[in-house]
Amino acid sequence: MRFITIFRSSSPPSGPPSPEHVAAMQKQIGEAMAAGVMVTTGGIGFREVTGGRITLDNGEVSVEAPPRDTSGDGGWMAAGGFSIVNAESRDALIAQLKQQLRVMGDGTVEFCEYKQFYPGPDQKLSGEAAPPRSLTAGVVPYLNIDGASEAAAFYGRAFGAKEIARMPGQDGKRLMHCHLEINGGSLMLADNFPEMGFPPVQRTLSDVMHLIVEDGDAWWSRAIGAGCKQEMPFERAFWGDRYGVLSDPFGVRWALVEPAK
């Protein structure tokens, strides 16, 4: 089962958390992530990196910029946090949250079963979300692409990609992370963020994504129809497999391989 939890501190923060508290929280989160218990987490009420607050009060809308001070508090402080977690049952979740509270400190955690309202991969409008799928075993390619969201949509048309998860960037346009499933394996995507030290990647002819499929003709025709360009024709290679190379509009080269019977 998947749950969403919201933690609220019993008292407003009066300053940055101690290094010891931060270290304990990082250790707990790291262990939960590694065990597959925690999917994602974050603060409620961010520090000075927050762009602002918009409030509706009795019909009046106000916009407030985060405070900039020199006290070391860094503006608005987190007064709680949220997380999306996996647990076998409600009782198992309660046991997990009791342990977390001992690290987080005095406060309250509310929880409810997580429902994905907008239909995602393998989910119908009238049904519930499909069970979580990790698909992260083995070596997983991670591509940085200008227009990662557009690339994800294109890979759906060209290679039947199914979107597992995505994390938008703070600008609401670029993606910090996107997890796709193609042919039973994972592909990770993210936009380039030059302002954070991640400029566009210079790809070379030796960088090739290999797709090993049973019906190569169908995969090839779909990719070409979606907009991929042929670089090497799909035909029988000297080693026995059928093999061809395509390039997509984002500068990524794909090799389709149909193993010899």
Phi and psi in degrees as GROMACS dihedral restraints (atoms count N, CA, C in turn):
[ dihedral_restraints ]
;  ai    aj    ak    al  type     phi  dphi    fc
    3     4     5     6     1  -118.8    20    10
    4     5     6     7     1   136.7    20    10
    6     7     8     9     1  -128.1    20    10
    7     8     9    10     1   154.5    20    10
    9    10    11    12     1  -112.4    20    10
   10    11    12    13     1   135.1    20    10
   12    13    14    15     1  -123.2    20    10
   13    14    15    16     1   148.1    20    10
   15    16    17    18     1  -130.6    20    10
   16    17    18    19     1   123.1    20    10
   18    19    20    21     1  -105.1    20    10
   19    20    21    22     1   133.1    20    10
   21    22    23    24     1  -123.6    20    10
   22    23    24    25     1   128.4    20    10
   24    25    26    27     1   -69.4    20    10
   25    26    27    28     1   149.1    20    10
   27    28    29    30     1   -69.5    20    10
   28    29    30    31     1   -23.7    20    10
   30    31    32    33     1  -139.6    20    10
   31    32    33    34     1   150.2    20    10
   33    34    35    36     1   -61.1    20    10
   34    35    36    37     1   144.9    20    10
   36    37    38    39     1   -67.4    20    10
   37    38    39    40     1   142.0    20    10
   39    40    41    42     1  -108.0    20    10
   40    41    42    43     1     0.5    20    10
   42    43    44    45     1   170.4    20    10
   43    44    45    46     1   179.6    20    10
   45    46    47    48     1   -61.9    20    10
   46    47    48    49     1   148.6    20    10
   48    49    50    51     1   -66.4    20    10
   49    50    51    52     1   155.8    20    10
   51    52    53    54     1   -70.2    20    10
   52    53    54    55     1   153.9    20    10
   54    55    56    57     1   -56.7    20    10
   55    56    57    58     1   -35.6    20    10
   57    58    59    60     1   -64.6    20    10
   58    59    60    61     1   -40.9    20    10
   60    61    62    63     1   -66.4    20    10
   61    62    63    64     1   -43.3    20    10
   63    64    65    66     1   -60.8    20    10
   64    65    66    67     1   -43.5    20    10
   66    67    68    69     1   -62.9    20    10
   67    68    69    70     1   -41.3    20    10
   69    70    71    72     1   -65.4    20    10
   70    71    72    73     1   -41.3    20    10
   72    73    74    75     1   -65.0    20    10
   73    74    75    76     1   -43.4    20    10
   75    76    77    78     1   -62.5    20    10
   76    77    78    79     1   -39.2    20    10
   78    79    80    81     1   -64.3    20    10
   79    80    81    82     1   -45.6    20    10
   81    82    83    84     1   -64.2    20    10
   82    83    84    85     1   -43.8    20    10
   84    85    86    87     1   -65.4    20    10
   85    86    87    88     1   -42.6    20    10
   87    88    89    90     1   -60.5    20    10
   88    89    90    91     1   -42.6    20    10
   90    91    92    93     1   -66.6    20    10
   91    92    93    94     1   -39.6    20    10
   93    94    95    96     1   -67.7    20    10
   94    95    96    97     1   -39.3    20    10
   96    97    98    99     1   -63.9    20    10
   97    98    99   100     1   -46.6    20    10
   99   100   101   102     1   -62.1    20    10
  100   101   102   103     1   -32.8    20    10
  102   103   104   105     1   -83.5    20    10
  103   104   105   106     1    -4.9    20    10
  105   106   107   108     1    78.5    20    10
  106   107   108   109     1    10.3    20    10
  108   109   110   111     1   -79.2    20    10
  109   110   111   112     1   -42.9    20    10
  111   112   113   114     1  -102.1    20    10
  112   113   114   115     1   131.2    20    10
  114   115   116   117     1   -90.2    20    10
  115   116   117   118     1   -49.2    20    10
  117   118   119   120     1  -159.2    20    10
  118   119   120   121     1   160.9    20    10
  120   121   122   123     1  -155.6    20    10
  121   122   123   124     1   162.6    20    10
  123   124   125   126     1  -172.2    20    10
  124   125   126   127     1   169.8    20    10
  126   127   128   129     1   -86.6    20    10
  127   128   129   130     1   157.2    20    10
  129   130   131   132     1  -112.9    20    10
  130   131   132   133     1   115.1    20    10
  132   133   134   135     1    89.6    20    10
  133   134   135   136     1    90.2    20    10
  135   136   137   138     1   -87.7    20    10
  136   137   138   139     1   169.3    20    10
  138   139   140   141     1   -78.8    20    10
  139   140   141   142     1  -158.0    20    10
  141   142   143   144     1   -66.9    20    10
  142   143   144   145     1    -8.8    20    10
  144   145   146   147     1   -73.3    20    10
  145   146   147   148     1   -12.2    20    10
  147   148   149   150     1   -63.9    20    10
  148   149   150   151     1   138.4    20    10
  150   151   152   153     1   -74.5    20    10
  151   152   153   154     1   -30.4    20    10
  153   154   155   156     1   163.8    20    10
  154   155   156   157     1  -179.2    20    10
  156   157   158   159     1  -128.0    20    10
  157   158   159   160     1   139.6    20    10
  159   160   161   162     1  -120.6    20    10
  160   161   162   163     1   126.5    20    10
  162   163   164   165     1  -125.6    20    10
  163   164   165   166     1   135.6    20    10
  165   166   167   168     1  -107.9    20    10
  166   167   168   169     1   120.3    20    10
  168   169   170   171     1  -137.5    20    10
  169   170   171   172     1   111.0    20    10
  171   172   173   174     1    53.6    20    10
  172   173   174   175     1    42.1    20    10
  174   175   176   177     1    85.8    20    10
  175   176   177   178     1    -8.0    20    10
  177   178   179   180     1  -100.6    20    10
  178   179   180   181     1   129.1    20    10
  180   181   182   183     1  -102.0    20    10
  181   182   183   184     1   128.4    20    10
  183   184   185   186     1  -123.4    20    10
  184   185   186   187     1   147.3    20    10
  186   187   188   189     1  -118.8    20    10
  187   188   189   190     1   127.8    20    10
  189   190   191   192     1  -125.0    20    10
  190   191   192   193     1   129.1    20    10
  192   193   194   195     1   -83.8    20    10
  193   194   195   196     1   150.0    20    10
  195   196   197   198     1   -65.3    20    10
  196   197   198   199     1   143.6    20    10
  198   199   200   201     1   -66.2    20    10
  199   200   201   202     1   145.3    20    10
  201   202   203   204     1  -116.8    20    10
  202   203   204   205     1   114.2    20    10
  204   205   206   207     1  -131.9    20    10
  205   206   207   208     1   172.9    20    10
  207   208   209   210     1  -113.0    20    10
  208   209   210   211     1    15.1    20    10
  210   211   212   213     1   -80.8    20    10
  211   212   213   214     1   -13.2    20    10
  213   214   215   216     1    96.6    20    10
  214   215   216   217     1    -6.3    20    10
  216   217   218   219     1   -73.9    20    10
  217   218   219   220     1   -23.3    20    10
  219   220   221   222     1    74.7    20    10
  220   221   222   223     1    29.7    20    10
  222   223   224   225     1    82.9    20    10
  223   224   225   226     1  -146.0    20    10
  225   226   227   228     1   -60.2    20    10
  226   227   228   229     1   136.0    20    10
  228   229   230   231     1  -106.0    20    10
  229   230   231   232     1   152.1    20    10
  231   232   233   234     1   -67.6    20    10
  232   233   234   235     1   129.0    20    10
  234   235   236   237     1  -107.1    20    10
  235   236   237   238     1    10.7    20    10
  237   238   239   240     1   171.1    20    10
  238   239   240   241     1  -163.8    20    10
  240   241   242   243     1  -166.4    20    10
  241   242   243   244     1   169.4    20    10
  243   244   245   246     1  -127.3    20    10
  244   245   246   247     1   162.7    20    10
  246   247   248   249     1  -156.6    20    10
  247   248   249   250     1   154.2    20    10
  249   250   251   252     1  -114.0    20    10
  250   251   252   253     1   123.2    20    10
  252   253   254   255     1  -132.3    20    10
  253   254   255   256     1   159.3    20    10
  255   256   257   258     1  -106.3    20    10
  256   257   258   259     1   140.2    20    10
  258   259   260   261     1  -152.5    20    10
  259   260   261   262     1   148.2    20    10
  261   262   263   264     1   -70.3    20    10
  262   263   264   265     1   -26.0    20    10
  264   265   266   267     1  -160.8    20    10
  265   266   267   268     1   173.0    20    10
  267   268   269   270     1   -61.8    20    10
  268   269   270   271     1   -42.6    20    10
  270   271   272   273     1   -64.9    20    10
  271   272   273   274     1   -38.4    20    10
  273   274   275   276     1   -65.5    20    10
  274   275   276   277     1   -38.5    20    10
  276   277   278   279     1   -62.9    20    10
  277   278   279   280     1   -44.6    20    10
  279   280   281   282     1   -59.8    20    10
  280   281   282   283     1   -40.4    20    10
  282   283   284   285     1   -62.9    20    10
  283   284   285   286     1   -41.1    20    10
  285   286   287   288     1   -62.9    20    10
  286   287   288   289     1   -44.9    20    10
  288   289   290   291     1   -68.1    20    10
  289   290   291   292     1   -32.3    20    10
  291   292   293   294     1   -60.9    20    10
  292   293   294   295     1   -41.5    20    10
  294   295   296   297     1   -67.0    20    10
  295   296   297   298     1   -41.1    20    10
  297   298   299   300     1   -63.9    20    10
  298   299   300   301     1   -40.4    20    10
  300   301   302   303     1   -61.3    20    10
  301   302   303   304     1   -33.7    20    10
  303   304   305   306     1   -64.3    20    10
  304   305   306   307     1   -25.2    20    10
  306   307   308   309     1   -90.5    20    10
  307   308   309   310     1   -40.8    20    10
  309   310   311   312     1   -70.2    20    10
  310   311   312   313     1   -31.1    20    10
  312   313   314   315     1   104.7    20    10
  313   314   315   316     1  -175.2    20    10
  315   316   317   318     1   -59.8    20    10
  316   317   318   319     1   133.3    20    10
  318   319   320   321     1   163.9    20    10
  319   320   321   322     1  -172.6    20    10
  321   322   323   324     1  -127.7    20    10
  322   323   324   325     1   139.5    20    10
  324   325   326   327     1  -115.7    20    10
  325   326   327   328     1   124.8    20    10
  327   328   329   330     1  -103.3    20    10
  328   329   330   331     1   147.5    20    10
  330   331   332   333     1  -146.2    20    10
  331   332   333   334     1   153.8    20    10
  333   334   335   336     1  -153.3    20    10
  334   335   336   337     1   159.7    20    10
  336   337   338   339     1   -66.3    20    10
  337   338   339   340     1   134.5    20    10
  339   340   341   342     1   -79.5    20    10
  340   341   342   343     1   125.2    20    10
  342   343   344   345     1  -118.9    20    10
  343   344   345   346     1   133.3    20    10
  345   346   347   348     1   -91.2    20    10
  346   347   348   349     1   106.7    20    10
  348   349   350   351     1   -72.9    20    10
  349   350   351   352     1   -43.3    20    10
  351   352   353   354     1   -84.5    20    10
  352   353   354   355     1   133.2    20    10
  354   355   356   357     1   -61.5    20    10
  355   356   357   358     1   128.5    20    10
  357   358   359   360     1  -108.3    20    10
  358   359   360   361     1  -160.0    20    10
  360   361   362   363     1   -57.6    20    10
  361   362   363   364     1   132.7    20    10
  363   364   365   366     1    59.7    20    10
  364   365   366   367     1    31.8    20    10
  366   367   368   369     1  -129.3    20    10
  367   368   369   370     1   134.4    20    10
  369   370   371   372     1   -94.6    20    10
  370   371   372   373     1   159.8    20    10
  372   373   374   375     1   -56.4    20    10
  373   374   375   376     1   -38.0    20    10
  375   376   377   378     1   -94.0    20    10
  376   377   378   379     1     1.7    20    10
  378   379   380   381     1  -107.5    20    10
  379   380   381   382     1  -178.9    20    10
  381   382   383   384     1   -94.3    20    10
  382   383   384   385     1   165.5    20    10
  384   385   386   387     1   -62.5    20    10
  385   386   387   388     1   144.2    20    10
  387   388   389   390     1   -67.6    20    10
  388   389   390   391     1   156.2    20    10
  390   391   392   393     1   -56.8    20    10
  391   392   393   394     1   145.4    20    10
  393   394   395   396     1   -57.1    20    10
  394   395   396   397     1   140.0    20    10
  396   397   398   399     1  -125.6    20    10
  397   398   399   400     1   129.8    20    10
  399   400   401   402     1   -90.6    20    10
  400   401   402   403     1   -49.7    20    10
  402   403   404   405     1    52.3    20    10
  403   404   405   406     1    36.1    20    10
  405   406   407   408     1  -118.5    20    10
  406   407   408   409     1    17.8    20    10
  408   409   410   411     1   -77.7    20    10
  409   410   411   412     1   154.1    20    10
  411   412   413   414     1    76.6    20    10
  412   413   414   415     1  -161.3    20    10
  414   415   416   417     1   -87.2    20    10
  415   416   417   418     1   125.4    20    10
  417   418   419   420     1  -116.7    20    10
  418   419   420   421     1   121.2    20    10
  420   421   422   423     1   -69.4    20    10
  421   422   423   424     1   143.3    20    10
  423   424   425   426     1  -129.6    20    10
  424   425   426   427     1   115.3    20    10
  426   427   428   429     1  -108.3    20    10
  427   428   429   430     1   133.2    20    10
  429   430   431   432     1   -97.8    20    10
  430   431   432   433     1   123.2    20    10
  432   433   434   435     1  -138.7    20    10
  433   434   435   436     1   134.4    20    10
  435   436   437   438     1   -69.4    20    10
  436   437   438   439     1   115.2    20    10
  438   439   440   441     1    90.5    20    10
  439   440   441   442     1    49.7    20    10
  441   442   443   444     1   -62.3    20    10
  442   443   444   445     1   -36.1    20    10
  444   445   446   447     1   -65.3    20    10
  445   446   447   448     1   -42.5    20    10
  447   448   449   450     1   -65.4    20    10
  448   449   450   451     1   -37.0    20    10
  450   451   452   453     1   -64.9    20    10
  451   452   453   454     1   -41.4    20    10
  453   454   455   456     1   -60.7    20    10
  454   455   456   457     1   -43.1    20    10
  456   457   458   459     1   -65.3    20    10
  457   458   459   460     1   -40.2    20    10
  459   460   461   462     1   -64.3    20    10
  460   461   462   463     1   -41.7    20    10
  462   463   464   465     1   -66.2    20    10
  463   464   465   466     1   -25.3    20    10
  465   466   467   468     1   -65.6    20    10
  466   467   468   469     1   -42.1    20    10
  468   469   470   471     1   -74.3    20    10
  469   470   471   472     1   -39.2    20    10
  471   472   473   474     1   -83.9    20    10
  472   473   474   475     1   -36.9    20    10
  474   475   476   477     1  -127.8    20    10
  475   476   477   478     1    11.8    20    10
  477   478   479   480     1    67.3    20    10
  478   479   480   481     1    28.4    20    10
  480   481   482   483     1   -64.6    20    10
  481   482   483   484     1   140.1    20    10
  483   484   485   486     1  -113.1    20    10
  484   485   486   487     1   131.2    20    10
  486   487   488   489     1   -82.2    20    10
  487   488   489   490     1   126.0    20    10
  489   490   491   492     1   -92.7    20    10
  490   491   492   493     1   -43.5    20    10
  492   493   494   495     1  -162.6    20    10
  493   494   495   496     1   158.7    20    10
  495   496   497   498     1  -148.4    20    10
  496   497   498   499     1   154.6    20    10
  498   499   500   501     1  -133.0    20    10
  499   500   501   502     1   107.2    20    10
  501   502   503   504     1   -67.2    20    10
  502   503   504   505     1   153.6    20    10
  504   505   506   507     1   -78.1    20    10
  505   506   507   508     1   172.0    20    10
  507   508   509   510     1   -66.0    20    10
  508   509   510   511     1   -23.2    20    10
  510   511   512   513     1   -80.2    20    10
  511   512   513   514     1    -4.9    20    10
  513   514   515   516     1    73.1    20    10
  514   515   516   517     1     3.3    20    10
  516   517   518   519     1  -114.8    20    10
  517   518   519   520     1   -48.4    20    10
  519   520   521   522     1   -88.3    20    10
  520   521   522   523     1   163.6    20    10
  522   523   524   525     1  -107.7    20    10
  523   524   525   526     1   130.1    20    10
  525   526   527   528     1   -76.7    20    10
  526   527   528   529     1   -27.8    20    10
  528   529   530   531     1  -163.1    20    10
  529   530   531   532     1   140.4    20    10
  531   532   533   534     1  -145.4    20    10
  532   533   534   535     1   129.7    20    10
  534   535   536   537     1  -110.6    20    10
  535   536   537   538     1   119.2    20    10
  537   538   539   540     1  -114.1    20    10
  538   539   540   541     1   153.8    20    10
  540   541   542   543     1  -113.4    20    10
  541   542   543   544     1   124.2    20    10
  543   544   545   546     1  -128.3    20    10
  544   545   546   547     1   120.0    20    10
  546   547   548   549     1    56.0    20    10
  547   548   549   550     1    36.4    20    10
  549   550   551   552     1    85.7    20    10
  550   551   552   553     1    -0.8    20    10
  552   553   554   555     1  -120.6    20    10
  553   554   555   556     1   168.2    20    10
  555   556   557   558     1   -97.2    20    10
  556   557   558   559     1   146.4    20    10
  558   559   560   561     1  -136.6    20    10
  559   560   561   562     1   127.6    20    10
  561   562   563   564     1  -105.3    20    10
  562   563   564   565     1   140.8    20    10
  564   565   566   567     1  -130.0    20    10
  565   566   567   568     1   153.0    20    10
  567   568   569   570     1  -155.4    20    10
  568   569   570   571     1   151.6    20    10
  570   571   572   573     1   -72.8    20    10
  571   572   573   574     1   163.3    20    10
  573   574   575   576     1   -80.6    20    10
  574   575   576   577     1   139.8    20    10
  576   577   578   579     1  -126.6    20    10
  577   578   579   580     1    79.8    20    10
  579   580   581   582     1   -56.5    20    10
  580   581   582   583     1   -33.6    20    10
  582   583   584   585     1   -69.1    20    10
  583   584   585   586     1   -13.6    20    10
  585   586   587   588     1  -109.2    20    10
  586   587   588   589     1    12.6    20    10
  588   589   590   591     1    89.3    20    10
  589   590   591   592     1    17.4    20    10
  591   592   593   594     1  -121.1    20    10
  592   593   594   595     1    78.8    20    10
  594   595   596   597     1   -74.4    20    10
  595   596   597   598     1   169.1    20    10
  597   598   599   600     1   -54.3    20    10
  598   599   600   601     1   143.4    20    10
  600   601   602   603     1   -84.8    20    10
  601   602   603   604     1   137.2    20    10
  603   604   605   606     1   -90.4    20    10
  604   605   606   607     1   106.7    20    10
  606   607   608   609     1   -85.6    20    10
  607   608   609   610     1   153.2    20    10
  609   610   611   612     1  -120.6    20    10
  610   611   612   613     1   168.1    20    10
  612   613   614   615     1   -65.8    20    10
  613   614   615   616     1   -19.8    20    10
  615   616   617   618     1   -83.7    20    10
  616   617   618   619     1    -8.8    20    10
  618   619   620   621     1   -86.4    20    10
  619   620   621   622     1   108.6    20    10
  621   622   623   624     1  -135.4    20    10
  622   623   624   625     1   133.8    20    10
  624   625   626   627     1   -91.2    20    10
  625   626   627   628     1   124.0    20    10
  627   628   629   630     1   -98.6    20    10
  628   629   630   631     1   130.2    20    10
  630   631   632   633     1  -117.1    20    10
  631   632   633   634     1   116.5    20    10
  633   634   635   636     1  -100.2    20    10
  634   635   636   637     1   115.1    20    10
  636   637   638   639     1  -131.5    20    10
  637   638   639   640     1   164.3    20    10
  639   640   641   642     1   -89.1    20    10
  640   641   642   643     1   -41.4    20    10
  642   643   644   645     1  -107.9    20    10
  643   644   645   646     1    80.8    20    10
  645   646   647   648     1   -62.1    20    10
  646   647   648   649     1   -37.7    20    10
  648   649   650   651     1   -61.1    20    10
  649   650   651   652     1   -42.5    20    10
  651   652   653   654     1   -66.0    20    10
  652   653   654   655     1   -43.4    20    10
  654   655   656   657     1   -63.7    20    10
  655   656   657   658     1   -42.6    20    10
  657   658   659   660     1   -63.5    20    10
  658   659   660   661     1   -46.8    20    10
  660   661   662   663     1   -63.5    20    10
  661   662   663   664     1   -40.7    20    10
  663   664   665   666     1   -64.6    20    10
  664   665   666   667     1   -42.9    20    10
  666   667   668   669     1   -65.1    20    10
  667   668   669   670     1   -43.6    20    10
  669   670   671   672     1   -64.4    20    10
  670   671   672   673     1   -42.6    20    10
  672   673   674   675     1   -63.1    20    10
  673   674   675   676     1   -30.2    20    10
  675   676   677   678     1   -77.8    20    10
  676   677   678   679     1   -20.9    20    10
  678   679   680   681     1   129.5    20    10
  679   680   681   682     1     4.3    20    10
  681   682   683   684     1   -71.5    20    10
  682   683   684   685     1   153.4    20    10
  684   685   686   687     1  -110.0    20    10
  685   686   687   688     1   139.4    20    10
  687   688   689   690     1   -75.1    20    10
  688   689   690   691     1   130.5    20    10
  690   691   692   693     1  -109.9    20    10
  691   692   693   694     1   -36.7    20    10
  693   694   695   696     1  -133.5    20    10
  694   695   696   697     1   131.5    20    10
  696   697   698   699     1   -64.0    20    10
  697   698   699   700     1   150.8    20    10
  699   700   701   702     1   -83.3    20    10
  700   701   702   703     1   107.0    20    10
  702   703   704   705     1  -155.7    20    10
  703   704   705   706     1   175.5    20    10
  705   706   707   708     1   -69.1    20    10
  706   707   708   709     1   125.3    20    10
  708   709   710   711     1   -91.1    20    10
  709   710   711   712     1   165.9    20    10
  711   712   713   714     1   -64.9    20    10
  712   713   714   715     1   -21.8    20    10
  714   715   716   717     1   -88.1    20    10
  715   716   717   718     1    -1.5    20    10
  717   718   719   720     1   112.7    20    10
  718   719   720   721     1   -31.1    20    10
  720   721   722   723     1   -76.0    20    10
  721   722   723   724     1   157.6    20    10
  723   724   725   726     1   -87.2    20    10
  724   725   726   727     1   134.6    20    10
  726   727   728   729     1  -147.7    20    10
  727   728   729   730     1   139.7    20    10
  729   730   731   732     1  -156.2    20    10
  730   731   732   733     1   159.8    20    10
  732   733   734   735     1  -125.8    20    10
  733   734   735   736     1   134.9    20    10
  735   736   737   738     1  -122.0    20    10
  736   737   738   739     1   158.4    20    10
  738   739   740   741     1  -124.6    20    10
  739   740   741   742     1   141.1    20    10
  741   742   743   744     1   -99.9    20    10
  742   743   744   745     1   171.4    20    10
  744   745   746   747     1   -65.5    20    10
  745   746   747   748     1    -7.6    20    10
  747   748   749   750     1  -104.1    20    10
  748   749   750   751     1    10.1    20    10
  750   751   752   753     1    84.3    20    10
  751   752   753   754     1    12.5    20    10
  753   754   755   756     1   -98.8    20    10
  754   755   756   757     1   135.1    20    10
  756   757   758   759     1   -98.8    20    10
  757   758   759   760     1   138.4    20    10
  759   760   761   762     1  -124.9    20    10
  760   761   762   763     1   131.8    20    10
  762   763   764   765     1  -106.9    20    10
  763   764   765   766     1   126.2    20    10
  765   766   767   768     1   -99.1    20    10
  766   767   768   769     1   128.7    20    10
  768   769   770   771     1  -125.8    20    10
  769   770   771   772     1   123.8    20    10
  771   772   773   774     1  -112.0    20    10
  772   773   774   775     1   105.9    20    10
  774   775   776   777     1   -58.9    20    10
  775   776   777   778     1   147.4    20    10
  777   778   779   780     1   -64.3    20    10
  778   779   780   781     1   139.0    20    10
